Amino acid sequence: MPRITAAGRRTGPGPFDNGFLAYGKAHPATPMAIGVAALCTGEPPTREELHLLIGLATDICPELAAPAPAGPGHAGAFRPDRHLFEVRAPAGSGSAGLNEALNEVANEPLPGVMWGVWLIHGHAPGEFAVVLRGHHAHFDGMLIARLCGQLGGADPAGAPRPTPPAARRGAPDPRAAAREALGALRRLRYTTRPVAAAHALAGRVRQVCSTVDLHHMRRIAATHEATVNDVYLTALAGALAAWETDPAWHHDHRPVRAKIPLGLRRPGTAGALGAEISADWLTLPCGTADPVERLALVAAGTRRIRARLADPGTGALMRTLPPRLRRLVLESDMNPRRTSLVATHVPGPARRLSLAGREITGILPLMFLFAGQRLSVCLATYADTAYFSVMADRSTPDLDNLPLLWQKELDRLAEAARCP
C-alpha cells in the first residue's frame, strides 16, 4: 500500500460554499474533493520546488492563501508545508502502483486542509505525478483546469472562458430562483442504476481510464454536426447499454439519467475560489440501438442544457438558499433514485506543458462519488488527447471493461461517419 505522509490543519470555510460543505458534514465518509493528476517524466521535484509551486498557485488565486481561523491549534499565517503531501508507491510497481496510489489519494479525506498538492513517486524510474486536489466547495472543474494549466505554463488568455450573461453578476433574483425550482421539480424522475444494486457499496472507490486521439473525436463530431461532448455522451450511452452489470437492467423502463454540470463562471472570476456551477439532467438513450440516432437524441438534450447558460436566472436557486437548504437540494438531486451517474466534461490545456521543468505527458481527472452513487465519469482533454475516466465504487463488477466498451462505441460512430 502507498504511504501518505504529511501534517496539516484545516482552513476555515469562506463565503463561497455552494452547499458542498454542508453536504460533506452530513456525509463524513464521502471525500468531497476533486482534482487532477499531472503525469510527468524526469526526476521528482524537491520539496523546495514544490513549495515554489504552491506559492505560484497562491499568486494565481490569492484566496488559496487565506489565513486559517483563529483559535486553539490554528495559526493565522499561510504555510505551504501544510498543503504539501507525499505518496511513495512500491518501488518498481509501474503503472499499477501509480494507479493504486492515485486511488488511495482519491479515497482519503482532505488531510486537515481544504486543498493541497500531492507528490506521487517511486513506481518507476524517471516518472512521477503531481496531484492538485481541493474541496468541491472551493473548486470546480474549470478552476482546477485553469490552475493546472497556469502552473504548467499555459497562457491564461488561451484558457477556455465560459461567458454567462452579465445579469448573473448581480444579487440573486428570488423570482428567478422560484422559476428554477419549479423547473427542477418538473424534471424530477425516477431513474435506473447502471450498476446492479444487489452489490453492496464498499465505500471505497477505484478509477479506470482510457485515452483516445482528441482530433479523432473532433472529426466524428464535425461529420455528425455535433460537439465533442455529444460524441462522448453518446458513446457513454452505448457503453452502458452493452455493459450489462445487472441481468434485469434492459427490462427496467426507467431512464438512465446523467447529471451534467454547467460552468457559471463570470468574466473576471476565472481565478476565484468557489464551485460556480449548476447542473441539469440528460436522459442517456441507452435503449436506442442505432449510434447515429442515439447521437441525435443526445445532441438535442445537450442543446437544451446549453441554452440554460443564456438564462440569467440559471443558478439563482442555489445562490438564494442558505447553505443548509442548498445541501438538501443536493441530497434530492444526487439521490441514486433520481440520478444514475454524474457525467462531466472538462477541457484542459490545448498544448503540452511542463511542471517545474519536467514534461507533463498526460493527466488524469480525480472525482468523488456522492453518497449512495456507484459511478461517475469525466472526459478531460490535454493537448491532442482525450481522457475518458471512470470513478466507481470498488464493488462495481467488470469495471475495467467499461472504457473498452466506450471506445468501441466511438468506433461505431466513426464508422457511421466514415472517419479514418
C-alpha positions in Angstrom: 0.0 0.0 0.0 1.3 3.5 -0.6 2.4 5.5 2.4 1.0 9.1 2.7 3.0 11.4 4.9 2.2 15.0 5.9 0.7 17.1 8.6 -1.8 19.9 8.2 -4.6 21.9 9.7 -8.0 22.7 8.1 -8.5 26.1 6.8 -11.8 27.8 7.6 -14.8 27.8 5.2 -15.1 31.0 3.2 -18.2 32.7 1.7 -18.1 30.5 -1.4 -20.0 27.4 -0.2 -22.3 26.1 -2.8 -23.9 23.5 -0.4 -20.9 21.1 -0.6 -19.5 22.0 2.8 -22.9 21.2 4.5 -23.3 18.1 2.3 -19.8 16.9 3.3 -20.6 17.4 7.0 -23.8 15.3 6.6 -21.8 12.6 4.8 -18.4 12.4 6.5 -17.4 9.2 4.7 -17.6 11.0 1.4 -14.4 12.7 0.4 -15.8 15.9 -1.2 -12.6 16.6 -3.3 -11.9 16.9 -7.0 -8.6 17.3 -8.7 -6.2 16.4 -11.4 -3.1 14.4 -11.6 -0.3 15.6 -13.9 1.8 12.7 -15.1 5.4 13.7 -15.6 8.7 12.5 -16.7 12.1 13.3 -15.0 13.3 13.3 -11.5 10.7 14.1 -8.9 10.8 17.8 -7.8 12.4 18.6 -4.5 10.3 19.9 -1.6 11.7 23.4 -2.2 10.5 23.3 -5.8 7.0 22.1 -4.7 6.9 25.0 -2.1 7.5 27.3 -5.1 4.7 25.6 -7.0 2.3 26.1 -4.1 3.4 29.8 -3.9 2.7 30.2 -7.6 -0.8 28.7 -7.1 -1.5 31.3 -4.4 -0.2 34.0 -6.7 -2.7 32.9 -9.4 -5.5 32.5 -6.9 -4.8 34.6 -3.8 -7.8 33.2 -1.9 -5.8 29.9 -1.6 -3.6 31.7 0.9 -6.4 33.0 3.1 -5.4 32.7 6.8 -6.8 30.0 8.9 -9.4 31.0 11.5 -8.1 32.0 14.9 -8.4 29.5 17.7 -6.6 26.7 19.5 -4.4 24.7 17.2 -4.7 27.2 14.4 -2.0 29.6 13.2 -3.2 32.5 11.1 -0.3 32.7 8.6 -0.4 30.6 5.4 2.3 27.9 5.4 3.0 25.9 2.2 4.1 22.8 4.1 0.6 22.3 5.4 -0.6 21.9 1.8 2.1 19.5 0.6 1.8 15.7 0.8 3.9 12.8 -0.4 2.9 9.3 -1.6 5.6 6.7 -2.0 4.3 3.9 -4.3 6.0 0.5 -4.0 9.4 0.6 -5.9 9.2 -0.7 -9.4 5.4 -1.2 -9.3 4.9 0.7 -12.6 1.6 1.9 -13.8 -0.3 -0.5 -11.5 1.5 1.1 -8.5 0.8 4.6 -9.8 -2.9 3.8 -10.3 -3.2 2.3 -6.8 -1.5 5.4 -5.3 -3.9 7.7 -7.1 -6.8 5.5 -5.8 -5.5 5.9 -2.3 -5.4 9.7 -2.6 -8.9 9.8 -4.1 -10.2 7.7 -1.2 -8.7 9.8 1.5 -10.5 12.9 3.0 -8.5 16.1 2.7 -6.0 15.8 5.5 -6.7 18.9 7.6 -6.7 21.4 4.7 -9.2 22.5 2.1 -6.7 22.0 -0.8 -3.3 20.5 -1.3 -0.6 19.2 -3.7 0.5 15.6 -3.6 3.7 14.2 -5.0 3.5 10.5 -6.1 6.7 8.8 -6.9 8.7 5.5 -6.6 6.6 3.4 -9.1 9.0 3.8 -12.0 12.4 5.5 -12.5 12.1 8.9 -14.1 8.4 9.2 -13.6 6.2 10.9 -11.1 2.8 12.5 -10.7 1.8 15.8 -9.1 -1.9 16.0 -7.9 -3.7 19.2 -7.3 -6.8 18.4 -5.2 -9.3 20.5 -3.3 -12.7 20.6 -1.7 -15.6 20.9 -4.2 -16.9 23.8 -2.2 -13.8 25.8 -3.2 -13.0 24.2 -6.6 -15.0 23.5 -9.8 -13.6 21.7 -12.8 -12.8 25.0 -14.7 -10.8 26.4 -11.8 -8.9 23.1 -11.4 -8.1 23.1 -15.2 -7.1 26.8 -15.1 -4.8 26.3 -12.1 -3.2 23.2 -13.6 -2.7 24.9 -16.9 -1.1 28.0 -15.5 1.1 26.1 -13.1 2.3 24.3 -16.2 3.0 27.5 -18.1 -0.2 27.9 -20.2 -1.2 31.4 -21.3 -4.3 32.3 -19.1 -5.7 34.2 -22.1 -5.8 30.9 -24.0 -7.8 29.1 -21.4 -11.5 28.3 -22.1 -13.8 31.0 -20.7 -17.4 30.4 -20.2 -19.5 33.6 -20.9 -22.6 33.6 -18.8 -24.9 36.7 -19.1 -23.8 39.9 -17.4 -27.1 39.8 -15.4 -25.7 37.0 -13.3 -23.2 39.4 -11.7 -25.9 41.0 -9.5 -27.7 39.8 -6.4 -29.8 36.6 -6.7 -33.3 37.2 -8.1 -35.9 35.4 -5.9 -38.3 35.2 -8.9 -35.6 33.6 -11.0 -34.9 31.2 -8.1 -38.6 30.3 -7.9 -38.7 29.6 -11.7 -35.6 27.5 -11.4 -37.0 25.5 -8.5 -40.3 24.8 -10.4 -38.3 23.7 -13.5 -36.2 21.3 -11.4 -39.4 19.9 -9.8 -40.9 19.3 -13.2 -37.7 17.5 -14.3 -37.7 15.1 -11.3 -37.9 11.5 -12.5 -37.1 8.1 -11.0 -34.1 6.6 -12.7 -32.5 3.3 -13.2 -29.0 2.4 -11.9 -26.3 1.4 -14.5 -24.7 -0.8 -11.8 -26.6 -3.7 -10.1 -27.9 -2.5 -6.8 -27.5 -6.1 -5.5 -23.8 -5.4 -5.0 -23.4 -3.7 -1.6 -21.4 -0.5 -1.6 -17.8 -1.0 -0.5 -17.4 2.7 0.5 -14.1 2.9 -1.4 -13.6 4.0 -5.0 -11.5 2.8 -7.9 -10.7 4.7 -11.0 -10.0 3.4 -14.6 -9.1 5.5 -17.6 -8.7 5.1 -21.4 -7.2 7.6 -23.9 -8.2 8.5 -27.4 -7.0 10.9 -30.1 -8.9 14.2 -29.5 -8.7 15.1 -33.2 -10.4 11.8 -34.0 -13.3 12.8 -31.7 -13.4 16.2 -33.3 -13.7 14.7 -36.8 -16.5 12.4 -35.7 -18.3 15.4 -34.1 -17.8 17.6 -37.2 -19.1 15.0 -39.5 -22.3 14.5 -37.5 -22.6 18.3 -36.9 -22.3 17.7 -33.1 -19.9 18.5 -30.4 -17.1 16.5 -28.8 -19.2 16.5 -25.6 -22.1 15.0 -27.6 -19.9 12.3 -29.0 -18.5 11.4 -25.5 -22.0 11.1 -24.0 -23.4 9.2 -27.0 -20.5 6.6 -26.7 -21.2 6.5 -22.9 -24.9 5.6 -23.5 -23.9 2.8 -25.9 -21.2 1.6 -23.5 -23.6 1.4 -20.6 -26.2 -0.5 -22.7 -23.5 -3.0 -23.6 -22.0 -3.2 -20.1 -25.0 -5.1 -18.5 -23.9 -5.3 -14.9 -27.4 -6.3 -13.9 -29.3 -9.0 -15.9 -32.6 -7.2 -15.3 -31.3 -3.9 -16.5 -32.7 -4.0 -20.0 -36.1 -4.8 -18.6 -36.2 -1.7 -16.5 -38.3 1.0 -18.2 -37.0 3.8 -16.1 -34.5 6.1 -17.9 -30.7 6.4 -17.3 -30.2 10.0 -16.3 -26.8 11.6 -16.1 -26.3 14.8 -14.1 -24.4 17.3 -16.4 -22.6 20.1 -14.6 -22.8 23.6 -16.1 -20.0 26.1 -15.6 -21.3 29.5 -14.5 -18.1 31.4 -14.0 -18.4 35.1 -14.9 -15.8 37.1 -16.7 -13.2 38.3 -14.2 -13.8 35.4 -11.8 -11.8 32.8 -13.5 -9.3 32.5 -10.6 -11.8 32.9 -7.7 -12.5 30.1 -5.3 -15.9 28.6 -5.3 -18.0 26.0 -7.2 -19.5 28.3 -9.8 -21.7 25.6 -11.3 -25.2 24.5 -11.8 -26.3 21.1 -13.3 -29.1 19.5 -15.2 -30.2 16.0 -16.1 -29.7 14.4 -19.5 -31.5 11.2 -20.3 -29.0 8.9 -21.9 -30.7 7.0 -24.8 -29.2 3.6 -23.8 -32.2 1.8 -25.4 -31.6 3.3 -28.8 -29.5 0.8 -30.9 -28.5 3.0 -33.8 -25.5 5.1 -32.8 -26.4 8.0 -35.2 -30.0 8.1 -33.9 -28.6 8.0 -30.4 -26.2 10.9 -31.1 -29.1 13.0 -32.5 -31.1 12.4 -29.2 -28.0 13.3 -27.1 -27.3 16.5 -29.1 -30.9 17.7 -28.7 -30.6 17.2 -25.0 -27.3 19.0 -24.6 -28.6 21.9 -26.7 -31.4 22.3 -24.2 -28.9 22.2 -21.3 -26.5 24.7 -23.0 -29.5 27.1 -23.6 -29.7 27.5 -19.8 -26.4 29.4 -20.0 -28.2 32.1 -21.9 -30.7 32.5 -19.0 -29.5 35.0 -16.4 -31.6 33.1 -13.8 -29.6 29.9 -14.1 -28.0 29.2 -10.7 -30.3 31.6 -8.9 -31.8 28.9 -6.7 -28.6 27.8 -5.1 -27.4 31.5 -4.7 -30.6 32.4 -2.9 -30.8 29.5 -0.5 -28.8 29.3 2.8 -26.1 26.5 2.9 -28.3 24.1 4.9 -31.1 24.2 2.3 -28.6 24.0 -0.6 -27.4 20.8 1.0 -31.0 19.5 0.9 -31.2 20.3 -2.8 -28.0 18.4 -3.4 -29.4 15.4 -1.3 -32.5 15.4 -3.6 -30.7 15.9 -6.9 -27.9 13.3 -6.2 -30.2 10.6 -4.7 -29.5 7.4 -6.8 -33.2 7.1 -7.4 -33.1 10.4 -9.4 -29.6 10.5 -10.8 -27.9 7.4 -12.3 -24.5 9.0 -12.5 -22.6 12.3 -12.9 -21.0 12.9 -16.4 -18.5 15.8 -16.6 -16.6 17.3 -19.4 -13.5 19.4 -18.6 -11.5 20.9 -21.5 -7.8 21.3 -20.5 -4.8 23.0 -21.9 -4.6 22.9 -25.7 -0.8 22.3 -25.8 1.8 20.3 -23.9 3.1 21.8 -20.7 5.8 21.3 -18.2 5.9 21.4 -14.4 9.0 22.6 -12.6 10.9 22.0 -15.8 9.6 18.4 -16.3 7.3 17.5 -19.2 3.7 16.7 -18.4 3.0 13.6 -20.5 -0.6 13.1 -19.5 -3.3 13.9 -17.0 -6.0 12.1 -15.0 -9.0 13.8 -13.5 -9.9 12.8 -10.0 -13.6 12.8 -8.9 -15.6 11.6 -6.0 -18.9 9.7 -5.6 -21.9 11.4 -3.9 -23.4 9.3 -1.1 -25.1 6.2 -2.5 -23.8 6.7 -6.0 -21.9 4.0 -7.7 -20.5 5.6 -10.9 -19.1 8.9 -12.1 -17.5 9.7 -15.4 -15.4 12.5 -16.8 -13.9 13.4 -20.2 -10.9 15.6 -19.8 -8.6 16.8 -22.6 -5.0 17.7 -22.6 -3.1 18.8 -25.8 -4.2 16.3 -28.5 -5.5 13.6 -26.2 -8.9 12.9 -24.6 -9.0 11.0 -21.3 -12.2 9.0 -20.5 -12.1 8.5 -16.8 -14.5 6.3 -14.7 -14.7 6.5 -10.9 -16.7 3.7 -9.3 -17.3 2.0 -6.0 -14.9 -0.9 -5.6 -17.8 -3.3 -5.5 -18.6 -2.5 -9.2 -18.2 -5.6 -11.3 -16.5 -5.6 -14.7 -15.3 -2.0 -14.3 -12.2 -2.4 -16.5 -14.5 -3.3 -19.4 -16.4 0.0 -19.4 -13.7 2.2 -21.0 -13.2 -0.5 -23.7 -16.9 -0.5 -24.5 -16.8 3.3 -24.7 -14.0 3.1 -27.3 -16.0 0.5 -29.3 -18.9 2.9 -29.4 -16.6 5.7 -30.6 -15.6 3.3 -33.4 -19.2 2.7 -34.3 -19.8 6.5 -34.6 -16.6 6.8 -36.6 -17.7 4.1 -39.0 -21.1 5.7 -39.5 -19.3 9.0 -40.2 -16.7 7.2 -42.4 -13.9 8.8 -40.3 -10.5 7.1 -40.5 
